[in-house]
Amino acid sequence: MYTMITESIATYFNLLKGCILKKALSEGRGIHAHINKLGFTGDIVLGNTIINMYVKCGNAVDARRVFDELPERDVCSWTLMISGFARHGPHQEALKIFCLMRRAGIQPNHFTFSGLLPVCASVASLQHGFQIHQQIIKSGFETHVCVMTALLDMYAQCGNIESARHLFDKMSQRDLVSWNAMLAGYTQNGLIEEALKLFSEMPKRNVVSWNAMIAGYAQNGFADKALEFFEKMPQRNEVSWNAIVSGFAQNGLIDEALKLFEEMPQQTVVSWTAIIGAFAQNGHSQEALKLFRQMQLTGIRPDAKTFASVLPACANLAALEQGAEIHEEIKKVGFESNVVLVNALIDMYAKCGSIGKARELFDTMQQRDLVSWNAMITGYLHNGLVDEAHKLFKAMPHRNLVSWNVMIAGFAQNGHNEQALELFQEMKLVDIKPDLKTFTSILPSCANLAALEQGIKIHEDVIRNGFQSEIVVMNSLIGMYAKCGSIGQARELFDNMHHRDEVSWNAMISGYAMHGYGHEALNLFEHMKHSGIRPGNVTLVSVLSACSHAGLVDEGYRYFNCMSEYYDITPAIEHYICIVDLLGRAGHLDEAQDFIDKMPISPNAVVWSCLLGACKIHNNIELGECVAEHLFLLDPKNAAPYVLLSNMYVAAGKWDDIERLRKKMKDDGVRKTPGCSWIEVNKQVHCFLVGDRSAMTNRENLYQVGELLL
């Protein structure tokens, strides 16, 4: 009897191994059901094999269920579960399992550490990495080549390349995997010269070494060098082809990428996934969807990574119908509990406007990781549901830097500038270190509120965190200082920049324009052209705006008329608005009206609003009434044209017309938005609305603000 049971267990063991090799989840589930029916669930080796089957088939949730039901667990059980969450998410669960393992008194082995360290890289948690490093030393694995390689890879993936190199140099013995890990660390951190030097020093190279260099050059914008390495390779594998194809796609060389893909000796699900993902991530979503369907027509079945690669294409195109079809396919193959895929589905549904479906998926997830929470918050913000996003943000069990950045950016982009600044301060209080994204998100809020004191404080934070040489942050600082009226400080920052891009010049030119320094703006524009930076749409808007604010009519016309010929820019609605504003401010109202009538594109509400504002300035009621009629039709719920026209009637003493206008406003259900003022005192922004008496409910606070102003 015992022999028969042993043989049965061996049979199931071999069947499960077959499912693992084929990644056949449905068949594996069937075998698991048979094992349960026969009562073989107490065998630890068989239990570990079932866990391994679910892990390798991409289903960490069912793996965890089997793990929890095991009557006893060994180091293999724990390690398999850690590697399952490490591969398929939620990544935080892998760290939790490791903590439970330690509490259970199970000593981790080198496989445990090697499987756990990539989790720290995935969640970019150096803190956890440091802690695991200490555990490795205590466990006596600090000389184990596999563990040390995984450790240096973790440091490199988290951006701490100095610690990675320190470990590499200290290793008493290195294998080819160690060299390749260090090489990949350099390339992934954009240190191509260091990578090339290490590549030349390698005592031995394999295809992985060459692949790292190809990927490094491609990811850093050197597609030609990537191809040069590819052609020099002594031998290639599928990864080599995928790296060069993805690299060309990432650099916008779509035709070349497709040509190389067609030349591949063999196209597997991995290679199809690579090119689909590359196209989807680099703005070629329609092509990504076509390739996905083409792959299915060839008979190749998509795996979890393929689905995760194609769903962003649906999100980018707001292709809800196609996204929903792919969701059904995911259900059919049994990947509906894969955390990475559910996260991608939440993102897709939210970006397609189906926020209810996104929330339904989020609520029914058996396990969520930080990406799940961040995706749902981002989804709410994408749909303008700021309060719902903030409510979910506050409910998060844990937050990472991405969570804070998403919420700060969401507040800022939706006009909730005070809340953005408050959240930034709260983030600092909980010791979350800001990054580039944080600063570029929060600085526009200071600019919008003209909160110069807070902007200066954030500038100090930028320097303290070492981002003062980052061009994108410097551009935001220039914009902030300019909008806050500190044009001299903006120009000082601009002059001290070692490198400038188009945005840098635009920010400074725009700053001059908004404060009426027309000649300075135009001089800077000429310097920009001489420096070799090609002006774009935004640059010309700033130049034309500068002409408008400074009353430089002839110069404005000249720049507008040469846009197509000299700069290869077809005037857009923004440029036409600038010319209408230019003519209107200068009092050329009939000329402005004639310009609008001859526009090759339909004038929008902003065009007519510019002319109406000019009519008010120059007291032209007759033209103002005609312009206002256009605005009533284009933007019937906007109170601004009613207010402007009403002010014109008041100035002319036309009381009957005022009453008529007020009646029309009431009949059309138009309500005037209350005026709003901000004041910044002691680095705190206070907001006051016209007619809002809530500020009076706390007289003590109001008196305190008043005293601070004295």
PANUTI-916496 format. One line per 5 residues: their letters; for each residue x, y, z of C-alpha. Coordinates in Angstrom, 1 decimal, always signed. Layout:
// residues N
A> X/Y/Z | ...
***
This chain:
// residues 710
MYTMI> +0.0/+0.0/+0.0 | +2.8/+2.4/+1.0 | +4.6/+1.6/-2.3 | +1.4/+2.4/-4.3 | +1.1/+5.8/-2.5
TESIA> +4.7/+6.6/-3.1 | +4.3/+5.7/-6.8 | +1.2/+7.9/-7.0 | +3.0/+10.8/-5.4 | +5.9/+10.3/-7.8
TYFNL> +3.4/+10.3/-10.8 | +1.8/+13.5/-9.7 | +5.2/+15.0/-9.0 | +6.2/+14.3/-12.6 | +2.9/+15.6/-14.0
LKGCI> +3.3/+18.8/-12.1 | +6.9/+19.2/-13.4 | +5.4/+18.9/-16.9 | +2.9/+21.7/-16.2 | +5.8/+23.9/-14.8
LKKAL> +7.8/+23.4/-18.0 | +4.8/+24.2/-20.3 | +3.4/+26.8/-17.9 | +0.1/+25.0/-18.2 | -1.9/+26.6/-15.4
SEGRG> -5.3/+25.0/-16.2 | -3.8/+21.5/-16.4 | -1.9/+22.2/-13.2 | -5.1/+23.2/-11.4 | -6.8/+19.9/-12.5
IHAHI> -3.9/+17.8/-11.2 | -4.0/+19.8/-7.9 | -7.7/+19.0/-7.6 | -7.0/+15.3/-8.0 | -4.3/+15.4/-5.4
NKLGF> -6.7/+17.0/-2.9 | -9.3/+14.4/-3.7 | -6.8/+11.6/-2.9 | -5.7/+13.2/+0.3 | -2.0/+13.6/-0.6
TGDIV> -1.9/+17.2/+0.8 | +0.3/+16.3/+3.7 | +3.4/+15.5/+1.6 | +5.7/+18.5/+1.9 | +7.7/+17.7/-1.3
LGNTI> +4.4/+17.4/-3.3 | +3.0/+20.6/-1.6 | +6.2/+22.5/-2.5 | +5.9/+21.3/-6.1 | +2.3/+22.5/-6.3
INMYV> +3.4/+25.9/-4.9 | +6.2/+26.0/-7.5 | +3.7/+25.1/-10.3 | +1.5/+28.1/-9.4 | +4.4/+30.4/-9.0
KCGNA> +6.0/+29.5/-12.4 | +2.5/+29.8/-14.0 | +2.2/+33.3/-12.7 | -0.4/+32.7/-10.0 | +1.0/+33.8/-6.7
VDARR> -2.4/+34.0/-5.0 | -3.2/+30.3/-5.4 | +0.4/+29.5/-4.4 | -0.2/+31.4/-1.2 | -3.4/+29.5/-0.6
VFDEL> -1.5/+26.1/-0.9 | +1.3/+27.5/+1.3 | -1.1/+28.5/+4.1 | -2.8/+25.0/+4.0 | +0.5/+23.1/+4.3
PERDV> +0.6/+21.2/+7.7 | +4.3/+21.9/+7.9 | +6.8/+24.0/+5.9 | +10.5/+23.8/+5.3 | +12.9/+26.4/+4.0
CSWTL> +12.0/+25.4/+0.4 | +8.3/+26.2/+1.0 | +9.1/+29.7/+2.4 | +11.7/+30.4/-0.4 | +9.3/+29.4/-3.1
MISGF> +6.6/+31.7/-1.8 | +9.0/+34.6/-1.5 | +10.2/+34.1/-5.1 | +6.5/+33.8/-6.2 | +5.7/+37.3/-4.8
ARHGP> +9.0/+38.6/-6.0 | +8.2/+37.6/-9.6 | +4.5/+38.3/-9.8 | +3.7/+40.7/-6.9 | +2.6/+42.1/-4.6
HQEAL> +6.3/+42.7/-3.9 | +5.6/+43.8/-0.3 | +4.1/+40.4/+0.4 | +7.5/+38.8/-0.3 | +9.0/+41.0/+2.4
KIFCL> +6.2/+40.1/+4.8 | +6.7/+36.4/+4.1 | +10.4/+36.7/+4.9 | +9.5/+38.4/+8.3 | +7.1/+35.5/+9.1
MRRAG> +9.8/+33.0/+8.1 | +12.2/+34.6/+10.6 | +9.6/+34.6/+13.3 | +8.9/+30.9/+12.6 | +12.6/+30.2/+13.4
IQPNH> +13.4/+29.0/+9.8 | +16.9/+29.9/+8.8 | +17.0/+31.3/+5.3 | +19.5/+29.8/+2.8 | +21.3/+31.4/-0.2
FTFSG> +18.3/+30.7/-2.4 | +16.1/+32.7/+0.0 | +18.3/+35.7/-0.1 | +18.9/+35.5/-3.8 | +15.1/+35.4/-4.4
LLPVC> +14.3/+38.2/-1.9 | +16.8/+40.9/-2.9 | +15.2/+41.6/-6.3 | +12.1/+42.7/-4.3 | +14.0/+45.6/-2.8
ASVAS> +15.1/+46.6/-6.3 | +11.5/+46.4/-7.6 | +10.1/+48.6/-4.8 | +13.3/+50.8/-4.9 | +13.6/+50.3/-1.1
LQHGF> +17.2/+50.7/-0.1 | +16.1/+50.6/+3.6 | +14.9/+47.0/+3.3 | +18.0/+46.2/+1.2 | +20.3/+47.5/+4.0
QIHQQ> +18.4/+45.3/+6.5 | +18.6/+42.2/+4.4 | +22.3/+42.9/+3.9 | +22.8/+42.8/+7.7 | +20.8/+39.5/+7.8
IIKSG> +23.1/+38.1/+5.1 | +26.2/+39.0/+7.2 | +24.6/+37.4/+10.3 | +23.7/+34.2/+8.4 | +27.3/+33.9/+7.1
FETHV> +26.6/+34.3/+3.4 | +28.7/+37.4/+2.8 | +31.2/+35.4/+0.8 | +28.6/+33.4/-1.2 | +29.1/+34.5/-4.8
CVMTA> +25.4/+34.1/-5.8 | +24.1/+36.1/-2.7 | +26.7/+38.8/-3.1 | +25.9/+39.1/-6.8 | +22.2/+39.5/-6.0
LLDMY> +23.1/+42.1/-3.4 | +25.2/+44.2/-5.7 | +22.5/+44.0/-8.3 | +20.0/+45.3/-5.7 | +22.2/+48.3/-4.9
AQCGN> +22.6/+49.0/-8.6 | +18.9/+48.7/-9.3 | +18.1/+51.1/-6.4 | +20.5/+53.7/-7.9 | +23.3/+53.2/-5.3
IESAR> +25.9/+52.3/-7.9 | +28.8/+53.3/-5.5 | +27.8/+50.6/-3.0 | +27.3/+48.1/-5.8 | +30.9/+48.8/-7.0
HLFDK> +32.2/+48.6/-3.5 | +30.8/+45.1/-3.1 | +32.0/+44.1/-6.5 | +35.6/+45.2/-5.6 | +35.4/+43.4/-2.2
MSQRD> +34.2/+40.0/-3.6 | +36.9/+37.4/-3.0 | +35.7/+35.5/-6.0 | +33.6/+36.7/-8.9 | +31.9/+34.6/-11.6
LVSWN> +30.7/+35.8/-14.9 | +27.2/+36.5/-13.4 | +28.9/+39.0/-11.0 | +30.6/+40.8/-13.8 | +27.4/+40.9/-15.8
AMLAG> +25.4/+42.3/-12.8 | +27.9/+45.1/-12.4 | +27.9/+45.8/-16.1 | +24.1/+45.9/-16.2 | +24.1/+48.2/-13.1
YTQNG> +26.3/+50.7/-15.0 | +24.2/+50.6/-18.2 | +20.8/+50.9/-16.3 | +22.1/+53.9/-14.4 | +23.2/+55.6/-17.7
LIEEA> +26.9/+55.2/-17.0 | +27.8/+54.0/-20.5 | +31.5/+55.0/-20.3 | +32.0/+53.1/-17.1 | +30.2/+50.1/-18.5
LKLFS> +32.4/+50.1/-21.6 | +35.5/+50.3/-19.4 | +34.3/+47.3/-17.4 | +33.3/+45.4/-20.5 | +36.9/+45.8/-21.8
EMPKR> +38.3/+44.6/-18.5 | +36.2/+41.4/-18.3 | +38.4/+38.3/-18.2 | +35.6/+36.4/-20.1 | +32.4/+37.5/-21.8
NVVSW> +29.2/+35.7/-22.8 | +26.1/+36.6/-24.7 | +24.6/+38.2/-21.5 | +27.6/+40.7/-21.4 | +27.0/+41.8/-25.0
NAMIA> +23.3/+42.0/-24.4 | +23.8/+44.4/-21.5 | +25.9/+46.7/-23.6 | +23.3/+46.6/-26.5 | +20.5/+47.4/-24.0
GYAQN> +22.5/+50.1/-22.3 | +23.4/+51.9/-25.5 | +19.8/+51.6/-26.8 | +18.1/+52.8/-23.6 | +20.4/+55.9/-23.5
GFADK> +19.7/+57.0/-27.0 | +22.6/+55.5/-28.9 | +20.8/+53.1/-31.3 | +23.7/+53.2/-33.8 | +26.2/+52.0/-31.1
ALEFF> +23.8/+49.4/-30.0 | +23.6/+48.1/-33.6 | +27.4/+48.2/-33.9 | +27.7/+45.9/-30.8 | +24.9/+43.7/-32.1
EKMPQ> +26.7/+43.2/-35.4 | +30.0/+42.4/-33.7 | +28.6/+39.7/-31.4 | +30.2/+36.4/-31.7 | +26.9/+34.7/-31.1
RNEVS> +23.3/+35.9/-30.5 | +20.4/+34.6/-28.6 | +16.7/+35.6/-28.4 | +17.5/+38.3/-25.8 | +20.0/+39.9/-28.1
WNAIV> +17.4/+40.2/-30.8 | +14.8/+41.5/-28.4 | +17.2/+44.1/-27.0 | +18.1/+45.5/-30.4 | +14.5/+45.4/-31.6
SGFAQ> +13.2/+47.1/-28.4 | +16.1/+49.6/-28.5 | +15.2/+50.7/-32.0 | +11.5/+51.1/-31.1 | +12.5/+53.1/-28.0
NGLID> +14.5/+55.5/-30.2 | +11.5/+56.0/-32.5 | +13.0/+53.9/-35.3 | +9.8/+52.0/-35.9 | +10.4/+50.8/-39.5
EALKL> +13.9/+49.6/-38.6 | +12.6/+47.8/-35.4 | +10.0/+45.9/-37.5 | +12.5/+45.0/-40.1 | +14.9/+43.5/-37.5
FEEMP> +11.9/+41.7/-35.9 | +11.1/+40.1/-39.2 | +14.7/+39.0/-39.6 | +14.7/+37.2/-36.2 | +15.6/+33.5/-36.7
QQTVV> +12.7/+32.5/-34.4 | +9.8/+34.6/-33.0 | +8.7/+33.3/-29.6 | +6.1/+34.7/-27.1 | +9.1/+36.5/-25.4
SWTAI> +10.1/+38.3/-28.6 | +6.5/+39.2/-29.5 | +6.0/+40.6/-26.0 | +9.2/+42.6/-26.2 | +8.3/+44.4/-29.4
IGAFA> +4.6/+44.9/-28.4 | +5.8/+46.4/-25.1 | +8.4/+48.7/-26.8 | +5.8/+50.0/-29.2 | +3.2/+50.6/-26.5
QNGHS> +5.7/+52.4/-24.2 | +7.0/+54.7/-27.0 | +3.8/+56.2/-28.4 | +3.0/+53.6/-31.1 | +0.0/+52.1/-29.4
QEALK> -2.0/+51.3/-32.6 | +1.0/+49.3/-34.0 | +1.3/+47.5/-30.6 | -2.4/+46.3/-30.8 | -1.9/+45.2/-34.4
LFRQM> +1.2/+43.2/-33.4 | -0.7/+41.6/-30.6 | -3.5/+40.4/-32.9 | -0.9/+39.3/-35.5 | +0.9/+37.2/-32.8
QLTGI> -2.3/+35.4/-32.0 | -3.0/+34.7/-35.6 | +0.4/+32.9/-35.8 | -0.8/+30.6/-33.1 | +1.5/+31.9/-30.3
RPDAK> -0.5/+32.2/-27.0 | +0.1/+35.3/-25.0 | +1.4/+34.9/-21.5 | +0.9/+37.2/-18.5 | +3.8/+39.6/-19.6
TFASV> +2.3/+39.9/-23.1 | -1.1/+41.0/-21.6 | +0.7/+43.4/-19.3 | +2.6/+44.9/-22.3 | -0.5/+45.3/-24.5
LPACA> -2.9/+46.8/-22.0 | -1.1/+50.1/-21.8 | -1.7/+50.5/-25.6 | -5.4/+50.2/-25.0 | -5.1/+52.8/-22.2
NLAAL> -3.1/+55.2/-24.3 | -5.7/+55.0/-27.1 | -8.7/+55.0/-24.7 | -9.7/+51.8/-26.6 | -12.2/+50.5/-24.0
EQGAE> -13.8/+47.9/-26.3 | -10.4/+46.3/-27.2 | -9.3/+46.5/-23.6 | -12.4/+44.8/-22.4 | -11.9/+42.0/-25.0
IHEEI> -8.3/+41.5/-23.7 | -9.7/+41.4/-20.2 | -12.0/+38.5/-21.2 | -9.0/+36.7/-22.7 | -7.1/+37.1/-19.4
KKVGF> -10.0/+35.5/-17.6 | -10.1/+32.5/-20.0 | -6.5/+31.6/-19.5 | -6.7/+32.0/-15.7 | -4.6/+35.1/-15.1
ESNVV> -7.4/+37.1/-13.5 | -5.7/+37.0/-10.0 | -2.3/+38.1/-11.3 | -1.7/+41.3/-9.4 | +0.5/+42.9/-12.2
LVNAL> -2.3/+42.3/-14.7 | -5.1/+43.5/-12.5 | -3.1/+46.7/-11.9 | -2.7/+47.1/-15.7 | -6.5/+46.6/-16.1
IDMYA> -7.3/+49.2/-13.4 | -5.1/+51.7/-15.3 | -6.6/+50.8/-18.6 | -10.3/+51.1/-17.5 | -9.5/+54.4/-15.7
KCGSI> -7.8/+56.0/-18.7 | -10.7/+54.8/-20.9 | -13.1/+56.7/-18.6 | -14.6/+53.5/-17.0 | -13.6/+54.5/-13.4
GKARE> -16.4/+52.4/-11.9 | -15.1/+49.2/-13.5 | -11.6/+50.2/-12.3 | -12.8/+50.6/-8.8 | -14.7/+47.3/-9.0
LFDTM> -11.5/+45.5/-9.9 | -9.6/+47.2/-7.1 | -12.2/+46.3/-4.5 | -12.3/+42.6/-5.5 | -8.5/+42.1/-5.5
QQRDL> -7.6/+39.4/-3.1 | -4.2/+41.1/-2.7 | -3.0/+44.6/-3.5 | +0.4/+46.0/-3.7 | +1.5/+49.7/-3.8
VSWNA> +1.1/+49.8/-7.5 | -2.6/+48.8/-7.1 | -3.3/+51.7/-4.8 | -1.2/+54.2/-6.9 | -3.0/+53.0/-10.1
MITGY> -6.4/+53.6/-8.6 | -5.5/+57.0/-7.2 | -4.0/+58.0/-10.6 | -7.2/+56.8/-12.2 | -9.4/+59.0/-10.1
LHNGL> -7.1/+62.0/-10.8 | -7.1/+61.2/-14.5 | -10.9/+61.5/-14.4 | -10.8/+64.8/-12.3 | -12.1/+63.1/-9.1
VDEAH> -9.7/+64.7/-6.8 | -11.6/+64.2/-3.5 | -12.0/+60.5/-4.2 | -8.3/+60.2/-5.0 | -7.4/+62.0/-1.7
KLFKA> -9.8/+59.9/+0.3 | -8.1/+56.7/-1.1 | -4.6/+58.2/-0.5 | -5.5/+58.7/+3.1 | -6.7/+55.1/+3.4
MPHRN> -3.5/+53.6/+2.1 | -1.8/+51.2/+4.5 | +1.6/+52.2/+3.2 | +2.8/+54.9/+0.9 | +5.9/+55.2/-1.2
LVSWN> +7.4/+58.2/-3.0 | +5.3/+57.5/-6.1 | +2.1/+57.7/-4.0 | +3.0/+61.2/-2.6 | +4.2/+62.4/-6.1
VMIAG> +0.9/+61.2/-7.7 | -1.2/+63.0/-5.2 | +0.8/+66.2/-5.1 | +0.8/+66.3/-8.9 | -2.9/+65.6/-8.9
FAQNG> -3.7/+68.5/-6.6 | -1.4/+70.8/-8.6 | -2.8/+69.8/-12.1 | -6.4/+70.2/-10.9 | -5.9/+73.6/-9.4
HNEQA> -5.8/+72.6/-5.8 | -2.5/+74.4/-5.2 | -2.9/+75.1/-1.5 | -3.5/+71.4/-0.9 | -0.5/+70.5/-3.0
LELFQ> +1.7/+72.6/-0.8 | +0.2/+71.2/+2.4 | +0.8/+67.7/+1.2 | +4.4/+68.5/+0.2 | +5.0/+69.7/+3.8
EMKLV> +3.3/+66.6/+5.2 | +5.5/+64.4/+3.0 | +8.6/+66.0/+4.5 | +7.4/+65.5/+8.0 | +7.2/+61.7/+7.5
DIKPD> +10.8/+61.7/+6.1 | +10.0/+60.9/+2.5 | +12.8/+62.2/+0.4 | +11.5/+64.2/-2.6 | +12.8/+63.5/-6.1
LKTFT> +12.8/+65.3/-9.5 | +9.1/+64.5/-10.0 | +8.2/+66.0/-6.6 | +9.9/+69.3/-7.3 | +8.6/+69.6/-10.8
SILPS> +5.1/+69.0/-9.5 | +5.1/+71.3/-6.5 | +6.9/+74.3/-8.0 | +4.1/+75.2/-10.4 | +1.8/+75.4/-7.4
CANLA> +4.0/+78.1/-5.8 | +4.0/+79.9/-9.2 | +0.2/+79.7/-9.5 | -0.3/+81.1/-5.9 | +2.6/+83.6/-6.3
ALEQG> +3.9/+82.1/-3.1 | +7.4/+83.3/-3.4 | +8.5/+82.6/+0.2 | +7.4/+78.9/-0.2 | +9.1/+78.8/-3.6
IKIHE> +12.4/+80.0/-2.0 | +12.1/+77.4/+0.7 | +11.6/+74.6/-1.9 | +14.5/+76.0/-3.9 | +16.6/+75.4/-0.7
DVIRN> +15.2/+71.8/-0.6 | +16.3/+71.4/-4.2 | +19.9/+72.3/-3.3 | +19.8/+70.2/-0.1 | +18.7/+67.1/-2.1
GFQSE> +21.4/+67.7/-4.9 | +19.0/+68.5/-7.8 | +20.3/+72.0/-8.5 | +22.0/+70.8/-11.7 | +19.0/+69.0/-13.1
IVVMN> +17.7/+70.9/-16.0 | +14.0/+70.0/-15.5 | +14.1/+71.3/-11.9 | +15.9/+74.5/-12.9 | +13.3/+75.1/-15.6
SLIGM> +10.6/+74.8/-13.0 | +12.4/+77.2/-10.6 | +12.9/+79.8/-13.4 | +9.1/+79.6/-14.1 | +8.3/+79.9/-10.4
YAKCG> +10.5/+82.9/-9.8 | +9.3/+84.6/-13.0 | +5.6/+84.1/-12.2 | +6.2/+85.3/-8.6 | +7.6/+88.5/-10.0
SIGQA> +11.2/+87.9/-9.1 | +12.4/+88.2/-12.7 | +15.9/+89.1/-11.6 | +16.3/+85.8/-9.7 | +14.9/+83.9/-12.6
RELFD> +17.4/+85.4/-15.0 | +20.3/+84.7/-12.6 | +19.3/+81.0/-12.5 | +19.0/+81.0/-16.3 | +22.4/+82.6/-16.8
NMHHR> +24.1/+80.1/-14.3 | +22.7/+77.0/-16.1 | +25.4/+74.8/-17.7 | +23.0/+73.3/-20.2 | +19.7/+74.7/-21.4
DEVSW> +17.0/+73.1/-23.5 | +14.0/+74.7/-25.3 | +12.0/+74.7/-22.1 | +14.7/+76.8/-20.3 | +14.5/+79.5/-23.0
NAMIS> +10.7/+79.4/-23.1 | +10.4/+79.8/-19.4 | +12.7/+82.9/-19.4 | +11.1/+84.5/-22.5 | +7.7/+83.8/-21.1
GYAMH> +8.7/+85.4/-17.8 | +9.8/+88.6/-19.5 | +6.6/+88.6/-21.6 | +4.2/+88.4/-18.7 | +5.9/+91.3/-16.9
GYGHE> +6.0/+93.6/-20.0 | +9.7/+93.3/-20.7 | +9.1/+92.9/-24.5 | +12.5/+94.0/-25.7 | +14.3/+91.8/-23.2
ALNLF> +12.1/+88.9/-24.4 | +12.9/+89.5/-28.0 | +16.6/+89.9/-27.4 | +16.6/+86.6/-25.5 | +14.7/+85.0/-28.4
EHMKH> +17.5/+86.1/-30.8 | +20.1/+84.7/-28.5 | +18.2/+81.4/-28.4 | +18.3/+81.1/-32.2 | +22.0/+81.9/-32.3
SGIRP> +22.7/+79.2/-29.6 | +21.4/+76.5/-32.0 | +18.1/+75.8/-30.1 | +15.2/+75.6/-32.6 | +12.1/+77.5/-31.5
GNVTL> +8.9/+75.5/-31.1 | +5.2/+76.3/-30.8 | +5.5/+77.4/-27.2 | +8.5/+79.7/-27.9 | +6.5/+81.6/-30.5
VSVLS> +3.5/+81.9/-28.2 | +5.9/+83.5/-25.6 | +7.4/+85.8/-28.2 | +4.1/+87.0/-29.6 | +2.8/+87.4/-26.0
ACSHA> +5.9/+89.6/-25.3 | +5.1/+91.8/-28.3 | +1.5/+92.0/-27.1 | +2.3/+93.1/-23.5 | +4.9/+95.6/-24.7
GLVDE> +2.7/+97.0/-27.5 | +5.2/+95.9/-30.3 | +2.6/+95.6/-33.0 | +4.9/+95.6/-36.1 | +7.3/+93.1/-34.5
GYRYF> +4.5/+90.8/-33.5 | +3.1/+90.7/-37.0 | +6.6/+90.1/-38.4 | +7.2/+87.1/-36.2 | +3.7/+85.7/-36.8
NCMSE> +4.1/+86.0/-40.6 | +7.5/+84.3/-40.7 | +6.5/+81.3/-38.5 | +6.0/+78.9/-41.4 | +8.8/+80.1/-43.6
YYDIT> +11.6/+80.5/-41.1 | +10.6/+78.1/-38.2 | +8.5/+75.5/-40.1 | +5.7/+76.1/-37.6 | +2.1/+76.2/-38.8
PAIEH> +0.3/+78.8/-36.6 | -2.1/+77.2/-34.1 | -5.0/+78.7/-32.2 | -2.7/+79.9/-29.5 | -0.7/+82.0/-32.0
YICIV> -3.9/+83.6/-33.4 | -5.0/+84.4/-29.9 | -1.8/+86.3/-29.3 | -2.2/+88.4/-32.5 | -5.9/+89.3/-31.5
DLLGR> -4.6/+90.3/-28.1 | -1.8/+92.3/-29.6 | -4.1/+94.3/-31.9 | -6.8/+94.6/-29.2 | -4.4/+96.0/-26.6
AGHLD> -3.0/+98.5/-29.2 | -6.6/+99.7/-29.9 | -6.7/+98.3/-33.5 | -10.2/+96.8/-32.8 | -11.4/+96.8/-36.4
EAQDF> -8.2/+95.2/-37.6 | -8.5/+92.6/-34.9 | -12.1/+91.8/-36.0 | -10.9/+91.6/-39.6 | -8.1/+89.3/-38.6
IDKMP> -10.5/+86.9/-36.8 | -12.8/+86.9/-39.8 | -9.9/+85.7/-42.0 | -8.6/+83.0/-39.7 | -8.2/+79.7/-41.5
ISPNA> -9.4/+77.9/-38.3 | -12.6/+78.5/-36.3 | -12.0/+81.1/-33.5 | -12.7/+79.7/-30.1 | -14.0/+81.4/-26.9
VVWSC> -10.5/+82.6/-25.9 | -10.1/+84.5/-29.2 | -13.4/+86.3/-28.8 | -12.7/+86.9/-25.0 | -9.4/+88.7/-26.0
LLGAC> -11.3/+91.0/-28.3 | -14.1/+91.6/-25.8 | -11.5/+92.6/-23.2 | -10.0/+95.0/-25.7 | -13.5/+96.5/-26.4
KIHNN> -13.9/+97.2/-22.6 | -10.4/+98.8/-22.4 | -11.2/+101.1/-25.4 | -14.9/+101.6/-24.6 | -16.3/+100.2/-27.9
IELGE> -19.7/+99.0/-26.8 | -21.1/+98.4/-30.2 | -18.4/+95.9/-31.2 | -18.4/+94.5/-27.6 | -22.1/+93.6/-27.9
CVAEH> -21.4/+91.7/-31.2 | -18.4/+89.9/-29.7 | -20.3/+89.0/-26.5 | -23.0/+87.3/-28.7 | -20.4/+85.0/-30.1
LFLLD> -19.3/+84.1/-26.6 | -22.8/+83.5/-25.4 | -23.1/+80.8/-28.1 | -19.7/+79.3/-27.7 | -19.6/+79.2/-23.9
PKNAA> -23.1/+79.7/-22.6 | -22.4/+79.0/-18.9 | -19.4/+81.2/-18.6 | -20.2/+84.4/-16.6 | -17.1/+86.3/-17.8
PYVLL> -18.5/+87.9/-21.0 | -21.7/+88.9/-19.0 | -19.5/+90.6/-16.4 | -17.3/+92.4/-19.0 | -20.3/+93.7/-21.0
SNMYV> -22.0/+94.7/-17.8 | -19.0/+96.8/-16.7 | -19.0/+98.5/-20.1 | -22.7/+99.4/-19.7 | -22.0/+100.7/-16.2
AAGKW> -19.2/+102.9/-17.5 | -21.5/+104.3/-20.2 | -24.5/+104.7/-17.8 | -26.7/+102.2/-19.8 | -28.8/+101.0/-16.9
DDIER> -31.6/+99.5/-19.0 | -29.1/+97.4/-20.8 | -27.6/+96.3/-17.5 | -31.0/+95.0/-16.3 | -31.6/+93.3/-19.6
LRKKM> -28.2/+91.5/-19.3 | -28.9/+90.5/-15.7 | -32.3/+89.0/-16.7 | -30.7/+87.1/-19.6 | -28.0/+85.8/-17.2
KDDGV> -30.6/+84.6/-14.7 | -32.8/+83.0/-17.4 | -29.8/+81.1/-18.9 | -28.8/+79.9/-15.4 | -25.4/+81.5/-15.5
RKTPG> -23.8/+82.1/-12.1 | -20.8/+84.3/-11.4 | -17.8/+82.6/-9.8 | -16.8/+84.4/-6.6 | -13.5/+86.3/-6.8
CSWIE> -10.6/+84.8/-4.8 | -7.4/+86.3/-3.3 | -4.3/+84.6/-1.8 | -1.9/+86.1/+0.7 | +1.3/+84.5/+1.8
VNKQV> +2.4/+85.2/+5.4 | +5.2/+83.4/+7.1 | +5.4/+80.8/+4.4 | +1.7/+80.0/+4.8 | -0.9/+80.7/+2.0
HCFLV> -4.2/+82.1/+3.2 | -7.2/+82.1/+0.7 | -10.1/+84.5/+0.8 | -13.3/+84.3/-1.3 | -15.6/+87.2/-2.1
GDRSA> -18.8/+86.8/+0.0 | -17.3/+83.9/+2.0 | -18.0/+84.7/+5.7 | -16.5/+81.4/+7.0 | -13.2/+83.2/+7.6
MTNRE> -15.1/+85.4/+10.1 | -16.1/+82.3/+12.2 | -12.7/+82.3/+13.7 | -11.9/+85.9/+14.4 | -8.8/+85.0/+16.4
NLYQV> -7.2/+83.4/+13.4 | -8.1/+86.4/+11.2 | -6.7/+88.9/+13.7 | -3.4/+86.8/+13.9 | -3.1/+87.0/+10.1
GELLL> -3.7/+90.8/+10.3 | -1.1/+91.2/+13.1 | +1.5/+89.3/+11.0 | +1.0/+91.9/+8.2 | +1.8/+94.8/+10.5
***
